[in-house]
Amino acid sequence: MTLPPQKMPHASWHQRQSLKDLITVLDGHKGATRFVGGAVRDTVLGLPVKDIDAATMLKPDAVMARLKQAGIKAVPTGIEHGTVTAVTDDGPVEITTLRRDVSTDGRRATVAFSDNWKEDAARRDFTINALFADPETLEISDYFGGLADLEKRHIRFIGSAEQRIAEDHLRIMRYFRFLARFGQHAIDQATFDACRNASRELSKLSRERVADELMKLLGAADPVYAVQEMIQADVFANIVSEIDANAGEILAMLILREEAHNIPPDPIRRLVGLLPKDANKAIEIVTSLRFSKKMRRAVANRLTASKPHVPNIPAIAYQYGKDAAQDIALLFAADDQLGTGLAKLDDWVKPVFPITGGDLIAIGLEPGPIVAKSLEAVEAAWIAEGFPGENRVRTLARQIIENA
């Protein structure tokens, strides 16, 4: 088997002039600063790079001073832990001083600054995230076999899985997220056992941190295997009150449908697939995870509007939005209804209800609370008939007024 190159491949991101200028400001090509983590990993894999991180021997105050002197905006985003964000013309770059852990409690670490690259690499989570690349030569420093693990798509902690997890229990969630994104359908048994044995600790973490990791995992191209392993490891039992008994099968079916209809992954849609189909229970779960009001409303809409055989898709789009209607079709439509339901959303534009309360009064309805109630009834009839034109709506209105 051919191992990945010991040099990071050329990529457009590290050829940016603003990035070259930043490295020059930090150390003048003297080897005190290197690219690290996801940018190196993803470049080796030939994947697009979104975030750029650098590690440096310079102390945070020296980083701040050099950036200020060069006229580069510096933001002390995590300066107590050694992180400064440089705002360049091409986007932010996080610069973190080399560190070693002094103490950890499973949620946060006390660190001391270091000048030792291997010491800094040793405190990171996975071998594939502990890769450094020299900005000038692109030579990769790999202290723990991360390149070989990338080649095998093997996700493993650096050193003892138990120790890495004890340092930060959120690493349990990160393990399964990285398994979903980079791993093959195989796990390291010792790592799995360590995650399962520590899974109860997840209940002690910030719900926002847990929810963020969960949504990142569900946004992976195919998280089915990772989710099934999480269920087996009792991870979900310690982050949500309950999930659908057939969550793995539902998620697998959903992803097949997304791929068949060329619909991009959506973590909210996939989360609904995992949750109980009782809307009240589902909302309790997403509320406990501190999801935003917008996300809670999105989950509620998709479950409230769903039925065993899927109601009128355009009607759902009118009431809850096109995205909700698409998700409901993907989640709940029968196989022979899915294509038809999705086709109804092609070029769909929300129709405008053609009459008002004033029109009902003009037809003969007495002013008062009955107007709003009757208007709702007319609108419901209009939706049920597939949004007919104004003449038909007025006929419906007369019928409803006569029976009011």
C-alpha positions as CSV (number, residue, x, y, z in Angstrom):
1,M,0.0,0.0,0.0
2,T,1.4,3.4,-1.0
3,L,1.4,5.9,1.9
4,P,0.4,9.5,1.5
5,P,3.2,11.9,0.6
6,Q,5.4,13.2,3.3
7,K,4.9,16.7,1.9
8,M,1.5,18.4,1.8
9,P,0.2,18.7,-1.8
10,H,0.0,22.1,-3.4
11,A,-3.3,23.7,-3.0
12,S,-4.7,27.2,-3.8
13,W,-5.3,28.1,-0.1
14,H,-1.6,28.1,1.0
15,Q,-0.6,30.0,-2.1
16,R,-2.6,33.1,-1.1
17,Q,-0.4,36.1,-0.8
18,S,-2.1,37.3,2.4
19,L,-1.2,34.0,4.0
20,K,2.4,34.1,2.8
21,D,2.6,37.7,4.2
22,L,1.2,36.5,7.5
23,I,3.7,33.7,7.9
24,T,6.5,36.2,7.1
25,V,5.2,38.5,9.8
26,L,5.2,35.7,12.3
27,D,8.6,34.2,11.8
28,G,10.2,35.3,8.5
29,H,10.4,31.6,7.3
30,K,12.4,30.6,10.3
31,G,10.3,27.5,11.1
32,A,8.6,28.9,14.2
33,T,5.1,28.6,12.6
34,R,3.4,25.7,10.8
35,F,0.0,24.9,9.5
36,V,-1.8,22.3,11.6
37,G,-4.9,20.2,11.9
38,G,-7.8,20.1,9.5
39,A,-6.2,22.2,6.7
40,V,-3.3,19.8,6.5
41,R,-5.5,16.7,6.8
42,D,-8.0,17.8,4.2
43,T,-5.3,18.9,1.7
44,V,-3.7,15.5,2.0
45,L,-7.0,13.9,1.2
46,G,-7.7,16.2,-1.7
47,L,-10.7,17.8,0.1
48,P,-11.6,21.6,0.0
49,V,-10.2,23.5,3.0
50,K,-12.5,25.9,4.9
51,D,-10.6,26.8,8.0
52,I,-6.9,27.5,8.3
53,D,-5.1,27.0,11.6
54,A,-1.5,27.6,12.4
55,A,0.6,26.7,15.4
56,T,3.6,28.8,16.6
57,M,6.3,28.9,19.1
58,L,5.6,32.6,19.6
59,K,3.8,33.5,22.8
60,P,0.3,35.1,22.3
61,D,1.5,38.6,23.2
62,A,4.3,38.4,20.7
63,V,1.8,37.2,18.0
64,M,-0.5,40.2,18.8
65,A,2.4,42.6,18.7
66,R,3.7,41.4,15.4
67,L,0.3,41.5,13.8
68,K,-0.4,45.0,15.1
69,Q,3.0,46.2,13.8
70,A,2.2,44.8,10.4
71,G,-1.2,46.3,10.2
72,I,-3.1,43.0,10.4
73,K,-6.2,42.9,12.6
74,A,-5.6,40.6,15.6
75,V,-8.5,39.3,17.7
76,P,-7.7,37.6,21.0
77,T,-10.4,34.9,20.5
78,G,-8.9,32.5,23.1
79,I,-5.8,34.2,24.3
80,E,-5.9,32.6,27.7
81,H,-5.4,29.3,25.8
82,G,-2.9,30.8,23.4
83,T,-5.2,31.5,20.4
84,V,-5.2,34.7,18.4
85,T,-7.2,35.2,15.2
86,A,-5.5,37.1,12.4
87,V,-8.1,38.7,10.0
88,T,-6.5,38.7,6.5
89,D,-7.9,39.8,3.2
90,D,-8.7,36.2,2.4
91,G,-10.3,35.3,5.7
92,P,-9.4,34.5,9.3
93,V,-6.5,32.4,10.4
94,E,-6.4,31.0,13.9
95,I,-2.9,31.1,15.4
96,T,-2.3,29.1,18.6
97,T,0.9,29.0,20.6
98,L,2.3,25.5,21.2
99,R,0.8,24.0,24.4
100,R,0.9,21.2,26.9
101,D,-1.9,20.3,29.3
102,V,-1.3,21.0,33.0
103,S,-4.7,19.7,34.2
104,T,-8.0,18.7,32.8
105,D,-11.5,18.0,34.3
106,G,-13.3,16.4,31.3
107,R,-14.7,19.8,30.2
108,R,-11.8,22.2,30.0
109,A,-8.0,22.2,30.3
110,T,-5.4,24.3,32.0
111,V,-2.5,24.7,29.7
112,A,1.1,25.9,29.7
113,F,2.9,27.2,26.7
114,S,5.6,25.2,25.0
115,D,8.1,25.3,22.3
116,N,8.0,21.5,21.6
117,W,6.1,20.4,18.5
118,K,5.6,16.8,19.5
119,E,4.4,17.9,23.0
120,D,1.8,20.0,21.3
121,A,0.8,17.2,19.0
122,A,0.5,14.8,21.9
123,R,-2.3,16.8,23.5
124,R,-4.5,16.7,20.4
125,D,-7.3,14.2,20.0
126,F,-6.8,12.1,16.9
127,T,-3.7,11.1,15.0
128,I,-5.1,12.5,11.7
129,N,-5.5,16.0,13.4
130,A,-2.0,16.1,14.7
131,L,-0.2,16.8,11.4
132,F,1.9,19.9,11.0
133,A,3.1,21.3,7.6
134,D,5.9,23.7,7.1
135,P,4.5,26.8,5.1
136,E,7.6,27.1,2.9
137,T,8.7,23.5,2.2
138,L,5.3,21.9,2.8
139,E,7.1,19.1,4.7
140,I,4.7,17.3,7.1
141,S,5.6,16.6,10.7
142,D,3.8,13.4,11.7
143,Y,4.6,12.3,15.2
144,F,1.9,9.6,15.8
145,G,1.2,7.9,12.5
146,G,-1.5,10.2,11.3
147,L,-0.6,9.9,7.6
148,A,-0.8,6.1,7.7
149,D,-4.2,6.3,9.5
150,L,-5.4,8.7,6.8
151,E,-4.5,6.2,4.2
152,K,-6.4,3.4,6.0
153,R,-9.2,5.8,7.0
154,H,-8.6,4.7,10.5
155,I,-9.8,7.0,13.3
156,R,-7.9,6.6,16.6
157,F,-6.9,8.7,19.5
158,I,-3.4,9.6,20.2
159,G,-2.1,7.4,23.0
160,S,-4.7,6.1,25.4
161,A,-8.3,6.6,24.3
162,E,-9.4,6.6,28.0
163,Q,-7.0,9.4,28.8
164,R,-7.9,11.5,25.7
165,I,-11.6,11.1,26.6
166,A,-11.0,11.9,30.3
167,E,-9.4,15.2,29.2
168,D,-12.5,16.3,27.3
169,H,-15.6,14.1,27.3
170,L,-16.9,15.8,24.1
171,R,-14.2,13.8,22.3
172,I,-16.7,10.9,22.4
173,M,-19.0,12.9,20.1
174,R,-16.0,14.0,18.0
175,Y,-14.9,10.4,17.6
176,F,-18.2,9.4,16.0
177,R,-18.3,12.6,13.9
178,F,-14.9,11.9,12.5
179,L,-15.8,8.2,12.0
180,A,-18.8,9.5,9.9
181,R,-16.7,11.8,7.8
182,F,-13.4,10.0,7.4
183,G,-13.7,6.5,8.7
184,Q,-14.5,3.3,6.9
185,H,-17.1,0.9,8.2
186,A,-14.8,-0.4,11.0
187,I,-14.0,0.7,14.5
188,D,-11.2,0.1,16.9
189,Q,-12.7,-2.0,19.6
190,A,-10.6,-0.4,22.4
191,T,-11.7,3.1,21.3
192,F,-15.4,2.0,21.1
193,D,-15.2,0.5,24.6
194,A,-13.6,3.7,26.0
195,C,-16.4,5.8,24.4
196,R,-19.1,3.4,25.8
197,N,-17.6,3.3,29.3
198,A,-17.4,7.1,29.5
199,S,-20.7,7.9,27.7
200,R,-22.5,8.8,30.9
201,E,-20.2,11.8,31.2
202,L,-21.8,13.4,28.2
203,S,-24.8,14.3,30.3
204,K,-22.6,16.6,32.3
205,L,-21.5,18.7,29.3
206,S,-22.9,21.9,27.9
207,R,-26.0,21.0,25.8
208,E,-24.9,23.5,23.2
209,R,-21.6,21.8,22.7
210,V,-23.2,18.4,22.4
211,A,-25.9,19.7,20.0
212,D,-23.2,21.4,17.8
213,E,-21.3,18.1,17.5
214,L,-24.5,16.2,16.8
215,M,-25.5,18.5,14.0
216,K,-22.0,18.4,12.4
217,L,-22.1,14.6,12.5
218,L,-25.6,14.5,10.9
219,G,-24.3,16.8,8.2
220,A,-21.8,14.3,7.0
221,A,-22.4,12.6,3.6
222,D,-23.2,9.3,5.2
223,P,-23.4,9.1,9.0
224,V,-25.4,5.9,9.2
225,Y,-22.6,3.6,10.4
226,A,-21.5,6.1,13.0
227,V,-25.0,6.7,14.3
228,Q,-25.6,2.9,14.6
229,E,-22.4,2.6,16.5
230,M,-23.4,5.5,18.8
231,I,-26.6,3.7,19.5
232,Q,-24.7,0.6,20.4
233,A,-22.4,2.6,22.6
234,D,-25.3,4.1,24.6
235,V,-24.2,7.6,23.5
236,F,-27.7,8.7,22.5
237,A,-29.1,7.4,25.7
238,N,-26.9,10.0,27.5
239,I,-27.6,13.0,25.2
240,V,-31.3,12.7,24.4
241,S,-34.2,11.2,26.4
242,E,-35.0,8.8,23.6
243,I,-34.7,8.3,19.9
244,D,-36.9,6.5,17.4
245,A,-36.5,2.7,17.8
246,N,-35.8,2.4,14.1
247,A,-33.5,5.4,13.9
248,G,-30.7,3.6,12.0
249,E,-33.0,2.2,9.4
250,I,-34.9,5.5,9.0
251,L,-31.6,7.4,8.5
252,A,-30.3,4.9,6.0
253,M,-33.6,5.1,4.0
254,L,-33.5,8.9,4.1
255,I,-30.0,9.2,2.8
256,L,-30.8,6.8,-0.1
257,R,-33.7,9.1,-1.0
258,E,-31.6,12.2,-0.7
259,E,-29.0,10.7,-3.1
260,A,-31.6,9.4,-5.5
261,H,-33.2,12.8,-5.9
262,N,-29.9,14.8,-5.7
263,I,-30.9,16.6,-2.6
264,P,-28.0,17.8,-0.3
265,P,-27.7,16.5,3.2
266,D,-29.5,18.6,5.9
267,P,-28.8,17.9,9.6
268,I,-32.3,19.1,10.7
269,R,-34.0,16.8,8.3
270,R,-31.9,13.9,9.5
271,L,-32.4,14.8,13.2
272,V,-36.2,14.5,12.7
273,G,-35.6,11.0,11.3
274,L,-33.9,10.1,14.6
275,L,-36.4,11.7,16.9
276,P,-39.6,10.1,18.2
277,K,-42.4,11.0,15.8
278,D,-44.5,12.4,18.7
279,A,-44.0,16.1,18.2
280,N,-44.2,17.0,21.9
281,K,-41.5,14.4,22.8
282,A,-39.3,15.6,20.0
283,I,-39.6,19.2,21.0
284,E,-38.7,18.3,24.6
285,I,-35.5,16.8,23.3
286,V,-34.4,19.7,21.0
287,T,-35.3,22.1,23.8
288,S,-33.1,20.1,26.2
289,L,-30.3,20.4,23.7
290,R,-30.7,24.2,23.7
291,F,-31.5,24.4,20.0
292,S,-32.4,27.9,18.8
293,K,-36.1,28.8,18.5
294,K,-35.8,28.7,14.7
295,M,-34.5,25.1,14.8
296,R,-37.1,24.0,17.3
297,R,-39.8,25.5,15.1
298,A,-38.3,23.7,12.1
299,V,-38.5,20.3,13.9
300,A,-42.0,21.0,15.2
301,N,-43.2,21.9,11.7
302,R,-41.9,18.7,10.1
303,L,-43.5,16.5,12.7
304,T,-46.8,18.4,13.2
305,A,-47.5,18.4,9.4
306,S,-46.5,14.8,8.8
307,K,-49.1,12.0,8.5
308,P,-48.7,8.3,7.8
309,H,-49.4,8.7,4.1
310,V,-48.2,12.3,3.8
311,P,-50.9,15.0,3.2
312,N,-51.0,17.4,0.3
313,I,-47.4,18.5,-0.3
314,P,-48.3,21.9,-1.8
315,A,-50.5,22.5,1.3
316,I,-47.6,21.8,3.6
317,A,-45.4,24.1,1.5
318,Y,-48.0,26.9,1.8
319,Q,-48.3,26.5,5.6
320,Y,-44.7,25.6,6.6
321,G,-42.5,26.5,3.7
322,K,-41.0,24.6,0.7
323,D,-38.1,23.2,2.7
324,A,-40.4,21.7,5.3
325,A,-42.5,20.1,2.5
326,Q,-39.5,18.6,0.9
327,D,-38.3,17.2,4.1
328,I,-41.7,15.7,5.0
329,A,-41.8,14.0,1.6
330,L,-38.3,12.6,2.0
331,L,-39.1,11.4,5.5
332,F,-42.6,10.1,5.3
333,A,-43.8,9.6,1.8
334,A,-44.4,6.1,0.5
335,D,-42.0,5.0,-2.2
336,D,-44.6,5.3,-5.0
337,Q,-45.5,8.8,-3.8
338,L,-42.1,10.3,-3.2
339,G,-41.3,11.3,-6.8
340,T,-44.7,12.8,-7.4
341,G,-44.6,14.7,-4.1
342,L,-41.2,16.2,-4.8
343,A,-42.1,17.0,-8.4
344,K,-45.0,19.2,-7.1
345,L,-42.3,21.4,-5.4
346,D,-40.4,22.1,-8.7
347,D,-40.6,25.8,-9.4
348,W,-43.3,26.1,-6.7
349,V,-44.2,29.6,-5.7
350,K,-46.4,30.3,-2.7
351,P,-49.9,31.4,-4.0
352,V,-51.6,34.5,-2.6
353,F,-54.9,34.0,-0.9
354,P,-57.2,36.1,-3.1
355,I,-59.8,37.5,-0.7
356,T,-59.9,39.4,2.6
357,G,-62.2,39.8,5.5
358,G,-63.5,42.9,3.9
359,D,-64.6,40.8,0.9
360,L,-66.6,38.5,3.2
361,I,-68.4,41.5,4.7
362,A,-69.1,42.8,1.2
363,I,-70.6,39.3,0.4
364,G,-73.0,39.7,3.4
365,L,-71.2,38.5,6.5
366,E,-71.9,40.6,9.6
367,P,-68.8,42.4,11.0
368,G,-67.3,40.9,14.2
369,P,-65.2,37.9,15.4
370,I,-67.1,35.7,12.9
371,V,-65.2,37.3,10.1
372,A,-61.8,36.0,11.1
373,K,-63.2,32.6,11.8
374,S,-65.0,32.4,8.5
375,L,-61.9,33.7,6.6
376,E,-59.8,30.8,8.1
377,A,-62.5,28.3,7.0
378,V,-62.5,29.7,3.5
379,E,-58.7,29.6,3.3
380,A,-58.7,26.0,4.6
381,A,-61.2,25.1,1.8
382,W,-59.1,26.9,-0.8
383,I,-55.9,25.0,0.3
384,A,-57.7,21.7,0.3
385,E,-58.9,22.3,-3.3
386,G,-55.4,23.1,-4.5
387,F,-55.5,26.9,-4.5
388,P,-58.2,27.6,-7.1
389,G,-58.8,31.1,-8.5
390,E,-60.7,34.0,-7.1
391,N,-64.1,33.1,-8.6
392,R,-64.0,29.6,-7.0
393,V,-62.9,31.1,-3.7
394,R,-65.8,33.5,-3.6
395,T,-68.2,30.6,-4.2
396,L,-66.6,28.8,-1.3
397,A,-66.9,31.9,0.8
398,R,-70.7,32.2,0.0
399,Q,-71.2,28.6,1.0
400,I,-69.3,29.0,4.3
401,I,-71.2,32.3,5.1
402,E,-74.5,30.6,4.5
403,N,-73.6,27.9,6.9
404,A,-72.1,30.2,9.5
